[in-house]
Amino acid sequence: MKKISTYKLITVVLGITLMVFLCACSNHAPKTMSGDSNSPLRVAISPYQDVAMLVNEKSLGLEEKYRTKLDLVTMPWEDILPALASAGQTVDVGFVGLSDYLIKTENLNGLGDDPILFIYPAYVFNGGGFISFNPDVPNIDAEKLKDPATIKKFLGFRIGVQKNSVPQMLFFMLAHKVGVKPSKLEITDITFNDGLLAAENGNLDITYAGLTQRTEALKRHGRVVLTLETAGIADITGFACKASVYKQRKKDIDSLIKMWFDCANYVLSDLDHHTNVTLTYLKNNASTKYTLKEYKNALTQEYFPRSINEAQKKLISGTGEFSIKRMSDITNQYLIDNGIAKSPRPAPKIISVDQ
């Protein structure tokens, strides 16, 4: 028998060892979320009273019903769009506001050829408002909105809103209405929670609050001085994801939308007995610890379509009460008037979902 040299033997052993190591690494290498259709669909949610309805999906057995597993990832509202755009694919799909989408995603989508899409509406938020702890700030009701002197006084206070958001859009619209240059407004770019603390501590006179912060402000003896509903503005919240994710996970995303309607129907059908899972989630994650009464009151500030057909009629069609097209037109007017965009940005193309 021909003998193998020690050098050749060592070479063969090292080669086999390297192959085994590479195979093991390959078997344990993480797969990208959007590329693995068997992995859970990672959904970004924020601990708000509306979005939190989705946490009922497991207890209702909806993953088995629709054959889609979800991984709900809690994060601050303002972080969801950047997370969807991130190259590391932190999440697959998330809840975003339509106006935020139209205002911000041109910059986010400019980073590559895989754009973020606003694919389907979930609910309408018209209960957001501006809060104040300063007794000198006037309350603005429907009648006061017609009084230029009151509006000018209102706009003269220190204001906290997120830059290029629906609240800032409203302030610019009011300024335009009474002939005040937006550049004259004393506006601080600030998040919801930080704005609440700044207003309470006297560093801001007026700040925008979602329902969570609005509820907390009332507990702390603040006031709601103007609401989006009074100003005739409603923000549509829906699902967004990258184009590549939708292409690869279409079935799962369709299932997610159906799960949303099932969860919303379950909670809204009996608020006295179907809110335990949602309230437990909010207790563990939200800055406001809702009582059942507070939770019920918060939901009165919103509109929830109860089916795909109702969403089509009320939001998706151009003639609906909460038309996506109308809200897109209002946002585009703001963008053009303030030099943020030179031409209107197209309203999102909403996907079709079978009943």
DRENVEXRO-872745 format. One record per residue (C-alpha): residue in three letters; y, z, x. Coordinates in steps of 0.25 Angstrom, whole numbers, plus 5000, padded with zeros to 4 digits. Each point is the difference from the previous one (the first is absolute). Example, Ala and Ser with C-alpha at 12.3 -4.5 7.8 and 13.67 -1.06 7.14 Angstrom:
BEGIN
Ala498250315049Ser501449985006
//
This chain:
BEGIN
Met500050005000Lys501449965005Lys500850125003Ile501550024994Ser501050045010Thr500750134998Tyr501349934998Lys499549914990Leu499450124992Ile501350075000Thr500749884995Val499049984989Val500150154995Leu501550005001Gly500049874991Ile499150064990Thr500850134999Leu501349924998Met499449924989Val499550124993Phe501450075002Leu500749884994Cys499149994988Ala500250144997Cys501549995001Ser500049884991Asn499250074989His501050125000Ala501249925001Pro501050024989Lys500249894990Thr501349964994Met500250054986Ser500449874994Gly498949935008Asp498850094995Ser499849974985Asn499050125000Ser501050105004Pro500850094991Leu501349934995Arg501150095007Val501150024989Ala501450075004Ile500550094990Ser501150104999Pro499950144994Tyr500849964987Gln499750034986Asp499849864997Val499249945012Ala499150135000Met499349964987Leu499149915009Val499450125006Asn499150014988Glu499249885004Lys498950075006Ser499850114989Leu500049894990Gly498949925007Leu500949885002Glu499449965014Glu498749984994Lys500549934988Tyr500849905008Arg499150005012Thr501150035009Lys500350125009Leu501450055002Asp500650095011Leu501350064995Val501050025012Thr501150094997Met501349975007Pro501650014997Trp500549894991Glu500949945010Asp498849985010Ile499249924991Leu500649865003Pro500050025015Ala498650044999Leu499649884993Ala500749915010Ser499450085012Ala499249925010Gly499050115000Gln499749994985Thr500250154997Val499749964985Asp499649884992Val500850014988Gly501150104994Phe501050034990Val501449945002Gly501349984992Leu500349864997Ser501550015004Asp499650075013Tyr499049885002Leu501049904998Ile501150075009Lys499150035012Thr498849915001Glu500849885005Asn500250085013Leu498550055000Asn499549874997Gly500749935011Leu499150075010Gly498949904998Asp499349904991Asp499350104991Pro501050044990Ile500050134991Leu499849964985Phe500450074988Ile498849974991Tyr500050084987Pro500950104993Ala499550144996Tyr501150074993Val501550014998Phe500850115006Asn501450024993Gly500150155001Gly500650015014Gly501350055001Phe501150065008Ile500150155002Ser501150095004Phe500350155003Asn501549985000Pro500750044987Asp501149905003Val499149884999Pro500149944986Asn498949974991Ile499949854997Asp499449964986Ala500149874993Glu501450024996Lys500550055013Leu499449875006Lys501149924993Asp501150095006Pro500549945014Ala500750135003Thr498850094999Ile499149905007Lys501049995012Lys500050155000Phe498550015001Leu500049895011Gly500950095008Phe499050115003Arg499050005012Ile498849934996Gly498650005005Val499049884997Gln499049925008Lys500649885006Asn499849874992Ser499350074989Val500149994985Pro501050135000Gln500949935010Met499949884992Leu500550074988Phe501250065008Phe500449875005Met500049944986Leu500850114995Ala501049985011His500149854997Lys500250044986Val501350085002Gly500549925012Val499650105011Lys499549945013Pro498650045004Ser500550035014Lys500950114995Leu498850084994Glu499650125008Ile498549975000Thr499050075009Asp498649945002Ile499050114996Thr498650024995Phe499850064986Asn499650145005Asp501050015011Gly501149964990Leu499650114990Leu500150105011Ala501349945005Ala500650014986Glu499550144998Asn500750045013Gly501349944997Asn499949895011Leu499949894989Asp500750004986Ile499149904993Thr498649955004Tyr498949924994Ala498850074995Gly498649954995Leu499450084989Thr499450105010Gln501350035007Arg500749994986Thr499150114994Glu500250095013Ala501549984999Leu500050054986Lys499250125004Arg501050035011His501249994989Gly500449865004Arg500449904990Val499649854997Val501449935000Leu499549864998Thr498749934997Leu499449865002Glu499749994986Thr501550034996Ala500449895010Gly499149904994Ile499149995012Ala498550025000Asp499149995013Ile498749934999Thr498950065008Gly498749925003Phe499049975011Ala500249935013Cys499249955011Lys499949905011Ala499649864996Ser498850005009Val499650134994Tyr500149954986Lys499249875004Gln498950085006Arg499950124990Lys500449934987Lys498850064992Asp500350145005Ile501549994997Asp499849944986Ser499150124998Leu501150105005Ile500949944990Lys499050024989Met499750145005Trp501550034999Phe500149964986Asp498750094997Cys500650125007Ala501449994993Asn499449984986Tyr499150125003Val501150095004Leu501049954989Ser499050014989Asp500050155001Leu501050075009Asp499550144996His498649985005His500049885009Thr501050055011Asn499250105008Val499649905011Thr501449945001Leu500750145000Thr499050055011Tyr500349895009Leu501550014998Lys499950155002Asn499449985014Asn500949885004Ala501349994992Ser501350085004Thr500150044985Lys498950084994Tyr499949954986Thr499750084988Leu499449924988Lys501350014993Glu500849945011Tyr498949905003Lys500149954985Asn501550005001Ala500049915013Leu499149904994Thr501049984988Gln500949935010Glu499149895003Tyr499349884993Phe498549985002Pro499449874995Arg498650044995Ser499349875002Ile500049875008Asn500549934987Glu501150104998Ala500449985014Gln500149854999Lys500850014987Lys501050115005Leu500149985015Ile499449875005Ser500649904989Gly501449965002Thr500450054986Gly499450145001Glu500850134998Phe499850035015Ser500049865005Ile499649995015Lys500949885000Arg501250074995Met499950125010Ser499849895011Asp501349934995Ile500850145001Thr499550035014Asn500349865005Gln501450014994Tyr500250125008Leu499449945013Ile500949884999Asp501350084996Asn499850095012Gly499649895010Ile498650055002Ala499549864996Lys500649874999Ser499149954989Pro499150064989Arg498750055004Pro498949954991Ala499450104990Pro498650035004Lys498849924994Ile499150104992Ile498549985002Ser499149984988Val499050114997Asp498949984990Gln499950104988
//
